[in-house]
Amino acid sequence: MKINISKAAQFVAAGAIEALEPQVKAAQEALEQGTCPGNDFLGWLHLPSSITPAFIAEINETAKVLKENCEAVVVAGIGGSYLGARMVIDALSNSFGWLQPSDAPRILFAGNNIGEDYLSELIGYLKGVKFGVINISKSGTTTETAITFRLLKKMCEDQRGKEEAKKVIVAITDAKKGAARTTADKEGYKSFVIPDNVGGRFSVLTPVGLLPIAVAGFDIAALVKGAQDMEAQCDIKVPCAENPAAVYAATRNAIYQSGKKIEIMANYQPKLHNLGEWWKQLYGESEGKDGKGIFPASVDLTTDLHSMGQWIQDGERTIFETVISVEKPNCSLAVPSDEENLDGLNFLAGKRIDEVNKMAELGTQLAHVDGGVPNIRISIEKLDEYNIGQLIYFFEKGCGISGLILGVNPFNQPGVEAYKKNMFALLNKPGYEAESKAIQERLK
Ligand code: PA5
């Protein structure tokens, strides 16, 4: 993985990025020594290097049971309890038909919304399909996931009988507390623990991400190896200029301080759509607090050049762009030649599709830079487990450093509670009587 900031540095005052080096170092030291705000959530920092082959084998063993017994597996979870798995599985899967290698069950995601049609259609789809469930919730009480799991548990038991259902329902939750833990223990489900000191959005390298990815048929050992190598590359001992996470954190903060408040993550591979979703949660939930924070947005290019391209090129100059570039495609396809050339495309005949894509990428970078959009370029060799593992740790470490430079606690999310309090009051949840009364007054 490489980071290139040459097309971003020109937009900030000379030396502004380097000037942040003391803050980058202080942030890294605070992370290492556990002296930063949110220091009870630093389990992600050296997580990759702590993952043992025995742990990977245990995950793969559980994945095997699900693979052997299920045509589909529903991953029930929301936010950090699903976005990482979804991002990796989408990035590595075939874009059409079954989403992953054909010997693996189809992975479906639910528990991430309260759409009645979505859930009804899911249940409709699962009728007659032998399915299992991975129920993921750190708190074990998240409403979206809990409603979904209640529906799926019943359906799975009706389909297979209670005893058989137990073999294909796995819980990933807290070691002791929460309804998901109580249910798992009472029913005797296989379960994995989400470590106390790893927050949801930093949990993709725990069973939260690793089990669904393994069930989808991907090599979690290679994913973890990529993250381990990136952990070493981003180590505090590595000089700032050679540490990709430090470079990213310093550059985006320097740009933010220069007045650009929105960072757009752009990809040129449709399979990376959910990398943008995962990254938005990681950075949005970590940095958007205390009236501060870069707003993370994402676009899929070249698709969105035909929708958001105008805004990026020419709208209010408050944005900068971080591009994920994949050097080599995994497949090979060229533009065919055509004798009649009715479409006038013969100037491309024989060229790889990826070469056209790369020229679109370069042309867009130059245009956007001309349009006043700073450009950070992150490139990986190809879409595989190892490279995605690198990206995961790079963005996590970059996020920790960046949030501390910004001066917030990157590891909490107090703002997420506000909607829940109102929703529970409106739904008359026991314990919310006072809030219910207050909210009814407001609605009069
Ligand atoms: O990053 C976070 O902490 C959140 O996005 C959580 O992952 C999300 O709210 C789901 O929470 P839980 O795993 O407790 O169901």
Boltz pocket constraint, residues with backbone or C-beta under 6 A from the ligand:
constraints:
  - pocket:
      binder: B
      contacts: [[A, 78], [A, 79], [A, 80], [A, 81], [A, 136], [A, 137], [A, 138], [A, 139], [A, 140], [A, 141], [A, 142], [A, 145], [A, 199], [A, 200], [A, 201], [A, 202], [A, 285], [A, 413]]
      max_distance: 6.0
